[in-house]
């Protein structure tokens, strides 16, 4: 039995909690949130201990593994505490919002005796796994060009409320997925952001970037959270890679499904429950994390890979400011 806790009980933390409660061999023993009554309410509902910080939870000694799903800019200090307490860590993406912090997380993770896994969920989605296998097999040849995009509704920007940029909140998914699928690093970046700002006034609504891969190919990235609330789906995400002998394409705009009642909608069935239990890529991610904790498999995603994605995201935001082509500098 693996004793699991969830730190940060926002939308993603609640999803993790629901999934952990439906995985055999797992007992949710603790939850924590900065807003103590939130933790108390959740703990009372599921029957576990409640805490107001990661420090309190760790001192209680009631967990073997935790999900850390607090706001991105707060990840670093708590993640270090968790790993140094010899507790296994599933860290939501991006692992940090600076190169310095992400590099330190890599160092601590590699010096520790715990499983420290970043939550790059697309690596557990069937479409993206299939794309990875196709490209790795040489099916489409060398990647010449392509594009990736991820759009959310404006309500997502309101919820984030200026805590992070759209590059880090949305673009980080596709940066990691692209480099993983192609098996090449991004080496240089050009980028622009829209002049239109999010409701809080602090962030661009949209970012576009041109990414040069180490093998010479170029891929356009689009990340935005400006879709109107009336838009028929919460997410519009696509990937297309063209090689010298073929193409691979992913479209999760509607998952091939639509419905119409009072208005047209595109249900996204990838994470819906099956006979009362969760399924989909997030379920597979957490299950893989627990299998790695038990020693059944090697860790599927490493902190070093996640730190590389942070480097690319940071370089995109740097290129927006400078207006220049910026080189991505990796750790030696």
Helices and strands as residue ranges (DSSP letters): E 2-7, H 11-20, E 26-32, H 36-46, E 49-51, H 54-60, E 65-68, G 72-74, H 75-84, E 88-92, H 99-111, E 116-119, G 121-124, H 126-136, E 143-153, H 154-160, H 166-166, I 167-171, H 172-182, E 186-193, E 206-213, E 218-227, E 235-243, E 247-251, E 259-260, E 264-265, G 269-271, H 281-293, H 303-322, E 326-327
